[in-house]
Each structure stands twice: as structure tokens, then as C-alpha cells.
Amino acid sequence: MLFAYLQRGIAAGALAGTAHGTYMALVGNPLTHYIDAAAQDQAAHAGHEHAADTVSEATTALVSAGSGVLWGILLGGAFAIALYF
């Protein structure tokens, strides 16, 4: 019985994590990049230097999607066990 709860919780968590990771890769990360570019542009006009980007956008999108899935699986399993008990 515990295995059935755990299996459903992990499946639901993986689905929710995939949706969250996809949203972050397609909406959240580009928005953050846009805001950072605007801040860099404003800092350049003020005469301040800003560090260059060290991580590519593809890496950021991959990490966002992957971590969303992993967190979804972890939390789905944890809530499934809590619901069982």
C-alpha cells in the first residue's frame, strides 16, 4: 500500500516538476535575463562596471528544468509518505 502511494506521489511530482521547469526555462529565465541586461545597461550609463555572464542561457534552462523535475519528485514522494501515515 505504501508503494502505491509513493508511486502516485512521485508520478504527480514529476509531472508538476516538469511543468514548473518548462515554465521557468521558457518564461522565468528570459525575463530574468532581460531584467539583468537592463540593469547592466543602466549601470554602464552610470559608469559602473558589471561582471560578464559566465553561464550560458542553455545551461541555465537545463538546470532550471532538471531541478524542477527533481524537486517535484522529492516533494511528491515526501507528501505521498506523509499522506500514507
Secondary structure in CASP SS format (residue, H / E / C, confidence):
PFRMAT SS
TARGET T0000
AUTHOR 0000-0000-0000
METHOD secondary structure of the structure
MODEL  1
M C 1.00
L H 1.00
F H 1.00
A H 1.00
Y H 1.00
L H 1.00
Q H 1.00
R H 1.00
G H 1.00
I H 1.00
A H 1.00
A H 1.00
G H 1.00
A H 1.00
L H 1.00
A H 1.00
G H 1.00
T H 1.00
A H 1.00
H H 1.00
G H 1.00
T H 1.00
Y H 1.00
M H 1.00
A H 1.00
L H 1.00
V H 1.00
G H 1.00
N H 1.00
P H 1.00
L H 1.00
T H 1.00
H H 1.00
Y H 1.00
I H 1.00
D H 1.00
A H 1.00
A H 1.00
A H 1.00
Q H 1.00
D H 1.00
Q H 1.00
A H 1.00
A H 1.00
H H 1.00
A H 1.00
G C 1.00
H C 1.00
E C 1.00
H C 1.00
A C 1.00
A C 1.00
D C 1.00
T C 1.00
V C 1.00
S C 1.00
E H 1.00
A H 1.00
T H 1.00
T H 1.00
A H 1.00
L H 1.00
V H 1.00
S H 1.00
A H 1.00
G H 1.00
S H 1.00
G H 1.00
V H 1.00
L H 1.00
W H 1.00
G H 1.00
I H 1.00
L H 1.00
L H 1.00
G H 1.00
G H 1.00
A H 1.00
F H 1.00
A H 1.00
I H 1.00
A H 1.00
L H 1.00
Y H 1.00
F C 1.00
END
